Amino acid sequence: MKMDITRISITIGIKPIHIGLFFILTQGIIIAQHDKPNIIIIISDDLNDSVEGMGGHAQAQTPNINRLIDKGVQFVNAHANAAICAPSRASLWTGMYPSKTGFYGHNQQQNRWRSFPILEDAVTLMEYFASHDYKVYGSGKVFHNGHEDNSVFNQPLDGGPSSFGPYPWDGNSMHNWGKPIGMGHSSMPPNIRNSKWGGFSPLSDVPTVDGYTGWAKDWESPWDFHYQSENDRDFMPDEITSQWVSEKLSESHDKPFFIVAGMNRPHAPRYVPKQFFDLFPIEGITLPPYLEGDLEDTPTILWENSSRSNALPKFLRDTELTEIGSDMWWKKWVQSYLASVAFVDHQVGVILDGLDNSAYANNTIVIFTADHGYHMGEKNHLAKTTIWEESTRVPFIFYAPGVSTAGGKVSHPISLIDLYPTLIDLASLPNNPNTNGNGHILDGYSIRPFLENPTSGTWDGPAVALNHLHGEITPQDNIPSPISENHHSVRSERYRYTLTSDGAEELYDHLNDPNEWNNLANTVMNNETKSILDWHNAELLKLLKKNTMSNSMQAQNTSFNFSQNYPNPFKKTTKIEYTIPEALEVKLEVLNVDGKKIAELINGPKPAGKHSVVFNGSELPNGLYFYKISTPVFIQTKKMLLH
């Protein structure tokens, strides 16, 4: 029995939805129990520390995330290893630092993580558990959009989409890949309205663009997103995912399951149901801590040439001529972010309710986290992609029945890289997933000691969390970027230390300067402060040193490049790119899962350089396929998913 989870026609309150149909499905079903724990990972996009109890925005309302905090352990000093989507998620799912793989996120829409030498055959967390008899599901945004490798899931992909919609639309404009072009919201100031990413409003504020009134979805046709009222509308992607997970929890499973639920919000554009905006009346919104001239004591290389820097002054300038004034628009921006966080929290509640009402509540690990943080105006940023606290710090809550200490709080620094080895530890799996692959060991460490005793502080991992930020020198597409050309930072319990690619430094004392307003490295330091800086520098270099060899070795092996197809998965057509260092005979063919050739795309001489070809699979059944390049000196095979 399966329910339609694409449209809502009931009243949604602030409390999680209780739909009896999900839960009565378990009645009369004998549900198998397993020795190995089930696992649910809920990962949000662009979520900073605006979670109750984390010390972020004081007005955040996250009662359902708090339910998980009360049951499990909260890591209040957890950090993303890269503060931008693609490298953060690649690092998280493969368990390897960007400094090892060279994938820092330069031009992340053109560079695919699976095209990097170490990452192309790295065994992901999902693949490893699938190889140990887990049923592995995915729904929503798991990988960065355009970077999907959905072959890592061994169960059908019938959950929610990875989409930031719905969007305002003019009813006609379409991308050349056949989906609607999202527009800016008609209620926004003109300069912000030009981009779909700058928009925010309640769903009830139905936009009108060039005479067309309505929302558009880009995950399925027909493209119009049905909205009649808050109680009569289509589900948003995150709502589809949360209800889908609840449905999976009501089913009988003959094997342990591993579910990744990817939430698209609070990523822009921030359109969510009105009830979540109503939680934060605009007249009561508090702006985040802000210091005029905050960037003056920071290394200019961190922001002067960034398209994301000084976004707050630009935003205020673009709104200052409106009737309500620029500060009010900043408050409306903050309101939309808090509303989007509350919306995600609601989806967490739906999933937790589904688990509590299932037969798996006592044997299911639940993790809630995010791919990186987000600035809300601090240091003039309204974005991610920095090396500062607002961008690197993420919520990280871990509930492991029988292991974690209820209500525990850990201040020791950890990072997303530690999730992979921790789950291996808790599931009692062999330690090195890449033994039969590229041979590289995982960079993280199990946080089990902190789960069992949150105040012990004794684990095998480092004393700091390592963060990465891409530098100004952009490498060729899909070529690993050297450590020396990028920026790195470490966070200890008290301090943040940063070393830029040009040798500039930062040191912030979070005990006395939680907003990172005073860069101690830019002052006359006494001996004590200098020794603190030197210690953090040594810890940073220690972590980077062990990755230098891997990074440099793969950089030497990049004469040939065979990219991951894009898009992947694909519905009809997909593009395959490759680079050869000299003129060669090239054969490019497509194979089915039995290794039988079903298409020959190239067979003949090609000059040195980058080449591409489009494969049309519209006449083929959905499923897993392989594409193989062969030259006299280079042969490689990759997988792609027709879906």
C-alpha positions as CSV (number, residue, x, y, z in Angstrom):
1,M,0.0,0.0,0.0
2,K,1.4,3.4,-0.9
3,M,0.0,6.8,-0.4
4,D,0.1,9.8,-2.7
5,I,2.6,12.2,-1.2
6,T,2.6,14.8,-3.8
7,R,-0.4,17.0,-2.7
8,I,-1.6,18.2,0.6
9,S,-5.3,18.8,1.4
10,I,-5.3,18.9,5.2
11,T,-4.6,21.6,7.7
12,I,-0.9,21.7,8.8
13,G,-0.3,23.0,12.3
14,I,3.0,23.8,13.8
15,K,3.2,20.4,15.4
16,P,4.3,17.5,13.1
17,I,1.6,16.0,10.9
18,H,0.0,12.8,12.3
19,I,-1.5,10.9,9.4
20,G,-2.8,7.7,10.7
21,L,-2.5,5.9,7.4
22,F,1.2,5.9,7.7
23,F,1.2,4.1,11.0
24,I,-1.7,1.7,10.7
25,L,0.2,0.1,7.9
26,T,2.4,-1.5,10.6
27,Q,-0.5,-3.2,12.2
28,G,-0.7,-6.9,11.4
29,I,2.7,-6.9,9.8
30,I,5.5,-8.8,11.4
31,I,8.5,-6.5,11.0
32,A,11.9,-8.1,11.0
33,Q,14.4,-7.1,13.7
34,H,18.1,-7.1,13.0
35,D,21.3,-7.2,15.0
36,K,22.8,-4.3,13.0
37,P,21.3,-0.9,13.6
38,N,19.1,0.9,11.0
39,I,20.4,4.4,10.1
40,I,18.6,7.6,9.1
41,I,20.7,10.6,8.2
42,I,18.8,13.9,7.8
43,I,21.0,16.6,6.1
44,S,19.9,20.1,5.6
45,D,21.3,22.6,3.0
46,D,22.8,25.9,4.0
47,L,21.8,25.5,7.7
48,N,24.0,27.5,10.2
49,D,23.8,27.4,14.0
50,S,20.2,28.9,14.0
51,V,19.1,25.9,16.1
52,E,17.8,26.3,19.6
53,G,20.6,25.8,22.1
54,M,23.5,26.3,19.6
55,G,24.0,29.9,20.3
56,G,23.1,31.1,16.8
57,H,20.1,33.3,16.1
58,A,18.3,33.7,19.4
59,Q,14.8,33.6,17.8
60,A,15.2,30.3,16.0
61,Q,12.4,27.8,16.8
62,T,13.4,24.2,16.3
63,P,11.3,22.1,18.7
64,N,11.6,18.9,16.7
65,I,15.4,19.1,16.4
66,N,15.3,19.6,20.2
67,R,13.5,16.3,20.5
68,L,16.5,14.7,19.0
69,I,18.9,16.7,21.1
70,D,17.1,15.5,24.2
71,K,17.4,11.9,23.2
72,G,20.9,12.0,21.8
73,V,24.2,13.9,21.9
74,Q,24.7,17.4,20.5
75,F,28.1,18.4,19.1
76,V,28.1,22.2,19.5
77,N,31.6,22.6,17.9
78,A,31.0,20.6,14.7
79,H,32.2,21.9,11.4
80,A,31.9,21.3,7.7
81,N,35.2,20.5,6.0
82,A,34.4,22.8,3.1
83,A,31.8,25.6,3.3
84,I,30.4,25.1,-0.2
85,C,28.0,22.4,-1.3
86,A,29.8,20.1,-3.8
87,P,33.1,19.6,-2.0
88,S,31.5,19.4,1.4
89,R,29.1,16.6,0.4
90,A,31.8,14.8,-1.6
91,S,34.0,14.9,1.5
92,L,31.2,13.8,3.8
93,W,30.1,10.8,1.7
94,T,33.6,9.6,0.9
95,G,35.2,10.3,4.2
96,M,38.2,12.2,2.7
97,Y,39.4,15.8,3.1
98,P,39.4,18.2,0.1
99,S,43.1,18.5,0.8
100,K,43.5,14.8,0.0
101,T,41.3,14.7,-3.1
102,G,42.1,18.2,-4.5
103,F,38.4,18.9,-4.9
104,Y,38.0,22.3,-3.3
105,G,34.9,23.5,-5.2
106,H,36.4,25.8,-7.9
107,N,33.7,26.3,-10.5
108,Q,31.7,23.6,-8.8
109,Q,29.1,23.5,-11.5
110,Q,31.7,22.6,-14.1
111,N,33.7,20.2,-12.0
112,R,32.2,16.9,-10.9
113,W,33.5,15.1,-7.9
114,R,33.5,11.7,-9.5
115,S,35.9,13.1,-12.2
116,F,38.7,13.6,-9.7
117,P,41.3,10.7,-9.6
118,I,40.9,9.7,-6.0
119,L,37.2,10.3,-5.9
120,E,36.2,8.5,-9.1
121,D,36.4,5.0,-7.5
122,A,36.1,6.1,-3.8
123,V,33.5,3.9,-2.0
124,T,30.9,6.2,-0.6
125,L,29.3,5.7,2.8
126,M,26.1,4.5,1.1
127,E,27.9,2.0,-1.2
128,Y,29.8,0.6,1.7
129,F,26.7,-0.1,3.7
130,A,25.0,-1.5,0.7
131,S,27.9,-3.9,0.2
132,H,27.2,-5.2,3.8
133,D,23.6,-6.2,3.2
134,Y,21.9,-2.9,4.0
135,K,18.9,-1.6,2.0
136,V,20.1,1.9,1.1
137,Y,17.6,4.6,0.2
138,G,18.0,8.2,-0.8
139,S,15.5,11.1,-1.1
140,G,15.8,14.8,-1.7
141,K,19.2,16.6,-1.9
142,V,21.9,14.1,-1.0
143,F,24.6,15.2,-3.5
144,H,25.1,18.7,-4.9
145,N,22.7,19.3,-7.7
146,G,24.3,18.2,-11.0
147,H,26.8,16.0,-9.0
148,E,24.4,13.1,-8.3
149,D,25.7,9.6,-8.3
150,N,22.5,7.9,-7.5
151,S,24.0,4.5,-8.3
152,V,25.1,4.5,-4.7
153,F,21.6,3.6,-3.7
154,N,20.5,0.0,-4.1
155,Q,16.8,0.8,-3.6
156,P,14.4,2.6,-6.0
157,L,14.7,6.4,-6.1
158,D,11.0,7.1,-5.5
159,G,11.3,9.7,-2.8
160,G,11.4,13.5,-3.0
161,P,13.3,15.6,-5.5
162,S,16.5,17.5,-5.2
163,S,15.0,20.9,-6.0
164,F,14.9,24.4,-4.6
165,G,11.4,25.0,-6.0
166,P,8.7,26.0,-6.4
167,Y,9.7,29.1,-8.2
168,P,7.9,32.2,-9.7
169,W,7.5,31.6,-13.5
170,D,6.2,33.4,-16.5
171,G,4.4,30.4,-17.8
172,N,6.6,30.0,-20.9
173,S,10.3,30.3,-20.4
174,M,12.1,26.9,-20.4
175,H,15.7,25.8,-20.1
176,N,17.2,24.0,-23.0
177,W,17.1,20.8,-20.9
178,G,13.3,21.1,-20.8
179,K,12.5,22.5,-17.4
180,P,10.9,25.9,-16.4
181,I,13.2,28.8,-15.8
182,G,12.6,30.1,-12.3
183,M,12.2,33.9,-12.0
184,G,12.5,36.5,-9.2
185,H,9.4,37.1,-7.0
186,S,7.3,40.0,-8.1
187,S,7.2,41.4,-4.5
188,M,11.0,41.8,-4.4
189,P,12.8,45.1,-5.1
190,P,13.8,45.3,-8.8
191,N,17.5,44.6,-8.5
192,I,16.8,41.5,-6.4
193,R,13.9,40.4,-8.5
194,N,16.2,39.7,-11.4
195,S,17.5,36.5,-9.9
196,K,15.4,33.5,-8.7
197,W,18.0,33.0,-5.9
198,G,17.3,36.3,-4.2
199,G,13.6,35.6,-3.6
200,F,11.7,34.9,-0.4
201,S,8.1,35.0,0.6
202,P,5.3,32.9,2.0
203,L,3.8,30.4,-0.5
204,S,0.6,32.3,0.0
205,D,2.1,35.3,-1.8
206,V,1.5,33.8,-5.2
207,P,3.7,35.6,-7.7
208,T,2.7,37.2,-11.0
209,V,5.4,37.4,-13.7
210,D,4.7,38.9,-17.1
211,G,1.0,38.3,-16.7
212,Y,1.3,34.7,-15.5
213,T,0.1,34.1,-11.9
214,G,1.3,31.0,-10.2
215,W,4.2,28.9,-9.0
216,A,6.2,26.4,-11.1
217,K,7.9,23.2,-10.0
218,D,10.9,21.8,-11.9
219,W,10.9,18.2,-10.7
220,E,8.0,16.8,-12.7
221,S,5.5,17.8,-15.3
222,P,3.0,19.3,-15.6
223,W,5.1,22.2,-14.4
224,D,2.6,24.3,-12.6
225,F,2.7,23.9,-8.8
226,H,-0.8,23.7,-7.6
227,Y,-1.6,26.3,-5.0
228,Q,-5.2,27.1,-4.0
229,S,-4.6,27.7,-0.3
230,E,-2.3,26.5,2.5
231,N,-4.6,23.5,2.9
232,D,-5.0,22.8,-0.8
233,R,-1.7,22.7,-2.6
234,D,1.1,20.5,-3.9
235,F,3.7,19.3,-1.5
236,M,7.1,21.0,-1.6
237,P,10.2,18.7,-2.1
238,D,11.1,18.6,1.6
239,E,7.6,17.7,2.5
240,I,7.6,14.9,-0.1
241,T,10.8,13.6,1.4
242,S,9.7,13.6,5.0
243,Q,6.4,11.9,4.2
244,W,8.2,9.4,2.0
245,V,10.6,8.5,4.9
246,S,7.6,8.0,7.2
247,E,6.1,5.7,4.7
248,K,9.3,3.7,4.5
249,L,9.3,3.4,8.2
250,S,5.8,1.9,8.1
251,E,6.9,-0.9,5.8
252,S,8.4,-4.3,6.7
253,H,12.1,-4.6,6.0
254,D,13.8,-7.9,5.7
255,K,17.3,-6.3,6.0
256,P,18.6,-3.3,8.0
257,F,17.9,0.0,6.2
258,F,20.1,3.1,5.6
259,I,18.1,6.2,4.7
260,V,19.5,9.5,3.6
261,A,16.9,12.3,3.7
262,G,18.2,15.5,2.1
263,M,16.4,18.7,2.9
264,N,16.6,21.5,0.3
265,R,15.8,24.3,2.7
266,P,17.0,26.7,4.1
267,H,18.8,27.1,0.7
268,A,17.5,30.0,-1.4
269,P,15.0,30.9,-2.7
270,R,13.2,30.8,0.6
271,Y,9.6,30.1,-0.2
272,V,7.8,28.1,2.6
273,P,4.3,27.9,3.9
274,K,3.0,31.1,5.6
275,Q,2.6,29.4,9.0
276,F,6.3,29.4,9.3
277,F,6.7,33.1,8.5
278,D,4.0,33.8,11.0
279,L,6.2,32.3,13.8
280,F,8.5,35.3,13.3
281,P,6.5,38.6,13.1
282,I,8.6,41.1,11.2
283,E,8.3,43.8,13.8
284,G,10.0,41.6,16.3
285,I,12.9,40.3,14.2
286,T,16.4,40.8,15.7
287,L,19.3,41.4,13.3
288,P,22.4,39.3,13.8
289,P,25.5,40.8,15.5
290,Y,27.2,43.2,13.1
291,L,30.4,45.3,13.3
292,E,30.9,48.1,10.8
293,G,34.4,47.6,9.2
294,D,34.6,44.0,10.4
295,L,36.7,43.0,7.4
296,E,39.4,45.6,8.0
297,D,41.6,43.3,10.0
298,T,41.1,40.2,7.9
299,P,43.3,39.0,5.0
300,T,41.9,40.6,1.9
301,I,42.6,37.5,-0.2
302,L,39.7,35.9,1.7
303,W,37.1,38.3,0.3
304,E,38.3,41.0,-2.1
305,N,37.8,39.0,-5.3
306,S,34.9,36.9,-4.1
307,S,31.5,37.4,-5.9
308,R,29.9,36.5,-2.6
309,S,31.7,39.2,-0.5
310,N,30.1,42.4,0.6
311,A,26.7,40.9,-0.3
312,L,25.0,42.7,2.6
313,P,26.0,46.2,1.5
314,K,24.8,45.3,-2.0
315,F,21.6,44.0,-0.7
316,L,21.0,47.1,1.5
317,R,21.8,49.3,-1.5
318,D,19.3,47.4,-3.7
319,T,16.6,47.8,-1.1
320,E,17.2,51.3,0.3
321,L,14.9,53.1,-2.2
322,T,11.9,51.0,-1.3
323,E,9.2,52.4,0.8
324,I,10.0,50.2,3.8
325,G,13.7,50.9,3.8
326,S,16.8,48.7,3.6
327,D,17.0,47.6,7.2
328,M,13.5,46.3,7.0
329,W,14.4,44.2,4.0
330,W,17.3,42.8,5.9
331,K,14.9,41.9,8.7
332,K,12.6,40.3,6.1
333,W,15.6,38.3,4.8
334,V,16.3,37.1,8.4
335,Q,12.7,36.3,8.8
336,S,12.7,34.1,5.7
337,Y,15.8,32.3,6.8
338,L,14.3,31.5,10.3
339,A,11.0,30.5,8.6
340,S,12.9,28.1,6.3
341,V,14.7,26.6,9.3
342,A,11.4,26.1,11.1
343,F,10.0,24.5,8.0
344,V,12.9,22.0,8.0
345,D,12.4,21.4,11.7
346,H,8.8,20.5,10.9
347,Q,10.0,17.8,8.4
348,V,12.3,16.5,11.1
349,G,9.3,16.1,13.3
350,V,7.4,14.2,10.6
351,I,10.3,11.8,10.3
352,L,10.7,11.4,14.1
353,D,7.0,10.7,14.5
354,G,7.2,8.1,11.8
355,L,10.1,6.4,13.6
356,D,8.4,6.6,17.0
357,N,5.3,5.0,15.6
358,S,7.2,2.2,13.9
359,A,8.7,-1.1,15.0
360,Y,12.2,0.3,14.5
361,A,12.4,3.1,17.1
362,N,14.7,1.1,19.4
363,N,17.2,0.1,16.8
364,T,17.6,3.1,14.5
365,I,20.4,5.6,14.6
366,V,19.3,9.1,13.7
367,I,21.7,11.9,12.7
368,F,20.8,15.5,11.9
369,T,23.3,17.8,10.3
370,A,23.9,20.2,7.4
371,D,26.4,20.5,4.6
372,H,27.8,23.8,5.9
373,G,26.7,27.0,7.6
374,Y,25.6,30.4,6.3
375,H,26.2,34.1,7.0
376,M,23.2,36.2,7.8
377,G,25.0,39.5,7.3
378,E,28.0,39.0,9.5
379,K,31.3,40.2,7.9
380,N,29.1,41.7,5.2
381,H,28.2,38.3,3.8
382,L,24.8,36.8,3.0
383,A,26.2,33.6,1.8
384,K,28.4,30.5,2.5
385,T,31.9,29.9,1.1
386,T,34.0,31.6,3.7
387,I,36.5,30.2,6.3
388,W,34.8,31.9,9.2
389,E,32.6,30.4,11.9
390,E,29.2,31.3,10.4
391,S,30.1,29.4,7.3
392,T,31.8,26.3,8.8
393,R,29.8,25.6,11.9
394,V,26.9,23.1,11.5
395,P,24.4,21.4,13.8
396,F,25.4,17.8,14.5
397,I,23.0,15.7,16.6
398,F,23.6,12.0,17.0
399,Y,21.2,9.5,18.5
400,A,22.3,5.9,18.8
401,P,20.0,3.8,21.0
402,G,22.0,2.0,23.7
403,V,25.1,4.0,22.9
404,S,24.5,7.7,23.1
405,T,24.0,9.6,26.3
406,A,20.6,11.3,26.4
407,G,20.9,15.1,26.5
408,G,24.7,15.0,26.2
409,K,26.6,18.0,24.9
410,V,30.1,17.9,23.4
411,S,32.3,21.0,23.0
412,H,35.3,19.2,21.6
413,P,35.7,20.0,17.8
414,I,34.7,17.4,15.3
415,S,33.8,17.6,11.6
416,L,31.6,16.0,9.0
417,I,34.5,13.8,8.0
418,D,33.9,11.8,11.3
419,L,30.5,10.6,10.4
420,Y,31.6,7.8,8.0
421,P,34.0,6.0,10.5
422,T,31.5,6.5,13.3
423,L,28.8,4.6,11.5
424,I,31.3,1.9,10.5
425,D,32.2,1.6,14.2
426,L,28.5,1.4,15.4
427,A,27.6,-1.1,12.7
428,S,30.7,-3.2,13.4
429,L,31.9,-3.2,9.8
430,P,35.5,-3.5,8.6
431,N,37.4,-0.3,9.0
432,N,38.7,0.5,5.5
433,P,36.0,0.7,2.8
434,N,38.6,1.3,0.1
435,T,40.6,-1.8,0.6
436,N,39.6,-3.2,-2.7
437,G,39.4,0.2,-4.4
438,N,41.8,3.1,-4.4
439,G,43.3,2.0,-1.1
440,H,43.0,5.4,0.6
441,I,42.1,5.3,4.3
442,L,39.3,7.5,5.7
443,D,40.4,10.8,7.2
444,G,38.0,11.0,10.1
445,Y,37.7,9.2,13.4
446,S,34.9,7.5,15.3
447,I,33.1,9.8,17.7
448,R,31.8,6.9,19.7
449,P,33.7,7.8,22.8
450,F,31.9,11.1,22.9
451,L,28.5,9.4,22.4
452,E,29.2,7.2,25.4
453,N,30.7,9.9,27.5
454,P,30.2,13.4,26.2
455,T,32.6,14.9,28.8
456,S,35.4,12.4,28.4
457,G,37.2,14.2,25.6
458,T,39.3,11.1,24.9
459,W,39.3,9.9,21.3
460,D,41.8,9.0,18.6
461,G,41.1,12.1,16.5
462,P,42.8,15.4,16.3
463,A,42.4,18.3,18.7
464,V,41.0,20.5,16.0
465,A,38.5,20.5,13.1
466,L,39.9,21.2,9.7
467,N,38.2,23.5,7.2
468,H,39.0,24.1,3.5
469,L,38.2,27.1,1.2
470,H,39.2,27.3,-2.5
471,G,41.8,29.9,-3.4
472,E,42.0,32.4,-6.2
473,I,43.9,30.2,-8.7
474,T,41.4,28.2,-10.6
475,P,42.7,24.8,-11.9
476,Q,41.6,23.2,-15.2
477,D,38.3,21.4,-15.0
478,N,38.4,18.2,-12.9
479,I,42.1,18.7,-12.1
480,P,43.0,18.5,-8.4
481,S,43.9,21.8,-6.8
482,P,47.2,21.9,-4.8
483,I,47.0,22.4,-1.1
484,S,49.4,25.4,-1.4
485,E,46.9,27.3,-3.6
486,N,44.0,27.2,-1.1
487,H,43.0,28.5,2.3
488,H,42.7,26.4,5.4
489,S,41.5,26.8,9.0
490,V,41.4,24.8,12.2
491,R,39.0,25.2,15.1
492,S,40.0,24.1,18.5
493,E,37.7,24.3,21.6
494,R,38.6,27.9,22.1
495,Y,40.3,29.3,19.0
496,R,40.0,29.5,15.3
497,Y,43.3,29.8,13.3
498,T,43.4,30.4,9.5
499,L,46.3,30.2,7.1
500,T,45.7,31.6,3.6
501,S,47.3,30.6,0.4
502,D,49.5,33.8,0.5
503,G,50.6,33.1,4.1
504,A,48.3,35.6,5.9
505,E,46.9,34.4,9.2
506,E,43.9,34.9,11.5
507,L,43.5,33.9,15.1
508,Y,40.2,34.4,17.0
509,D,39.6,33.7,20.7
510,H,36.0,32.4,20.8
511,L,35.9,32.7,24.6
512,N,36.2,36.4,24.5
513,D,35.3,37.1,20.9
514,P,32.5,34.7,19.7
515,N,31.7,36.9,16.7
516,E,35.3,36.8,15.4
517,W,35.6,40.5,15.4
518,N,39.2,40.8,16.6
519,N,41.9,39.1,14.6
520,L,44.7,38.6,17.1
521,A,47.1,37.7,14.3
522,N,46.8,41.3,13.1
523,T,47.8,42.7,16.5
524,V,51.0,43.0,18.5
525,M,51.0,39.5,20.1
526,N,52.5,38.8,23.5
527,N,54.4,35.5,24.0
528,E,51.3,33.6,25.2
529,T,49.2,34.6,22.2
530,K,52.2,33.8,19.8
531,S,52.5,30.4,21.3
532,I,48.8,29.8,20.8
533,L,49.0,30.8,17.2
534,D,52.1,28.6,16.7
535,W,50.4,25.6,18.2
536,H,47.4,25.9,15.9
537,N,49.6,26.4,12.9
538,A,51.4,23.2,13.8
539,E,48.1,21.3,14.2
540,L,47.0,22.6,10.8
541,L,50.2,21.7,9.0
542,K,50.1,18.3,10.6
543,L,46.7,17.5,9.1
544,L,47.6,18.9,5.7
545,K,51.0,17.2,5.6
546,K,49.5,13.7,5.5
547,N,47.4,14.7,2.5
548,T,50.2,16.4,0.6
549,M,51.4,13.2,-1.0
550,S,48.0,12.0,-2.1
551,N,47.2,15.4,-3.6
552,S,50.5,15.8,-5.5
553,M,50.5,12.2,-6.7
554,Q,47.1,12.5,-8.4
555,A,48.1,16.0,-9.8
556,Q,50.8,14.2,-11.7
557,N,48.3,11.8,-13.2
558,T,45.9,14.3,-14.8
559,S,47.1,14.3,-18.4
560,F,44.1,12.2,-19.2
561,N,40.7,13.1,-17.8
562,F,37.4,11.2,-18.2
563,S,34.6,13.2,-16.6
564,Q,31.4,12.0,-14.9
565,N,28.5,12.4,-17.4
566,Y,26.2,15.3,-16.8
567,P,23.4,15.3,-15.9
568,N,23.5,12.0,-13.9
569,P,21.0,10.5,-13.5
570,F,19.5,11.5,-16.8
571,K,16.1,11.1,-18.4
572,K,16.9,11.3,-22.2
573,T,20.3,12.8,-23.0
574,T,23.5,13.3,-21.1
575,K,26.9,14.8,-22.0
576,I,30.2,12.9,-21.6
577,E,33.5,14.8,-21.6
578,Y,37.1,13.7,-21.8
579,T,40.6,15.2,-22.2
580,I,43.6,13.7,-23.9
581,P,47.1,15.1,-23.8
582,E,48.0,14.2,-27.4
583,A,46.4,13.1,-30.7
584,L,45.1,9.5,-30.2
585,E,42.8,6.9,-31.5
586,V,39.7,7.0,-29.2
587,K,36.9,4.6,-28.7
588,L,33.9,5.6,-26.5
589,E,31.1,3.1,-26.0
590,V,28.1,2.5,-23.8
591,L,27.6,-0.9,-22.1
592,N,24.7,-2.5,-20.2
593,V,25.1,-4.1,-16.8
594,D,26.1,-7.4,-18.5
595,G,29.0,-5.7,-20.3
596,K,27.3,-5.9,-23.7
597,K,28.0,-2.9,-26.0
598,I,24.7,-1.1,-26.8
599,A,26.2,2.1,-28.4
600,E,29.4,3.3,-29.9
601,L,29.8,7.0,-29.6
602,I,33.3,7.5,-30.9
603,N,35.7,5.3,-32.8
604,G,38.6,7.1,-34.5
605,P,41.4,9.7,-34.2
606,K,41.0,12.7,-32.0
607,P,43.3,15.7,-31.5
608,A,44.8,16.7,-28.1
609,G,42.4,18.6,-25.9
610,K,39.0,18.5,-24.3
611,H,36.2,16.8,-26.2
612,S,32.5,16.1,-25.5
613,V,29.7,13.9,-26.9
614,V,26.0,13.7,-26.1
615,F,24.5,10.3,-25.5
616,N,20.8,9.8,-26.2
617,G,19.3,7.0,-24.1
618,S,15.6,7.8,-24.8
619,E,15.0,4.4,-26.4
620,L,16.6,2.4,-23.6
621,P,14.9,1.1,-20.4
622,N,15.8,2.9,-17.1
623,G,18.6,1.4,-15.2
624,L,22.4,1.4,-14.6
625,Y,24.7,1.6,-17.6
626,F,28.5,2.0,-18.1
627,Y,30.5,4.1,-20.5
628,K,34.0,3.2,-21.4
629,I,36.8,5.1,-23.1
630,S,39.7,3.3,-24.7
631,T,42.9,4.7,-26.1
632,P,46.3,2.9,-26.8
633,V,47.6,4.2,-23.4
634,F,44.5,4.9,-21.3
635,I,41.3,2.9,-20.5
636,Q,38.6,3.8,-18.0
637,T,35.0,2.9,-17.3
638,K,32.4,4.9,-15.4
639,K,28.8,4.3,-14.5
640,M,25.7,6.4,-15.3
641,L,22.0,6.1,-14.4
642,L,19.1,6.4,-16.8
643,H,16.1,7.3,-14.6
